[in-house]
Amino acid sequence: MMIKNVVLDMGNVLLDYNPDFSLNRFCSSEEEKEIIRKELFLGAEWLMADRGEIKDEDRFDLVKGRVPEKYHEALKNCCDYWTDCMVPLEGAREFCEKVKASGHGIYILSNASNSFYKYFPKFLPLDFFTGVFVSSNYLLLKPEVAIYKKFLEEYGLDGKDCLFVDDRMDNVQGAREAGMNTLQFKGDYEEVIRRLG
């Protein structure tokens, strides 16, 4: 088996997606944190934005009706500044550079809202990658098999030539069903490099 392309998830593979960062920063009680976690970060609107059905900027107005008014300021701050947590994981940039230098294609395949284009280029420029595929542009979401098939079609790739890396097992299984080689990421970039052989 010859891997020609590495297809990377973004959140918790390259950048540190951690809602607690915003909750701890803007909320003053455990109750406030739990309500905002449930309604914002685990609410339907989060996935709607990742699917491209709404914009990040719409979230506050859609969620605030389910959150007590006394928590609206913290909710607004979490809506506006949640991307501040999206900092590179240790070794992520060096790992991407190593994959690229090895001659492999390097792609991003991420569930992400329109804010992706504000924070991600601070990590590496989009044109560093062979391709960048963001769910909100295609009205699809991982782990739906359709998103992996659309990704392969978009870039003219054969799943057998690709190694898909994601921290979530459900996303890994979706990619496997679409015919890709897969690896569940558990924090070890060297394990990914070893798989490239």
Number of C-alpha atoms within 10 A of each C-alpha: 8 11 16 18 23 24 24 22 24 23 20 19 22 25 20 18 19 17 20 15 17 22 23 13 12 19 20 12 10 10 11 19 21 13 17 27 18 13 19 23 19 13 14 14 21 19 19 20 23 27 23 21 16 18 17 20 13 12 21 18 10 14 20 18 11 12 16 12 11 9 18 17 13 20 29 18 16 25 21 15 13 18 20 15 16 22 18 20 16 13 12 16 14 11 16 20 14 13 17 18 10 12 10 16 17 21 24 21 21 22 24 24 22 18 15 18 13 9 15 18 12 12 15 14 10 15 9 14 15 16 17 18 21 26 22 24 15 15 14 22 22 22 18 16 18 16 24 26 19 15 22 17 12 11 13 9 14 14 24 17 16 25 23 26 25 25 18 18 15 14 21 23 21 20 28 19 16 19 18 22 22 24 21 17 20 13 16 10 17 10 12 20 14 8 13 18 8
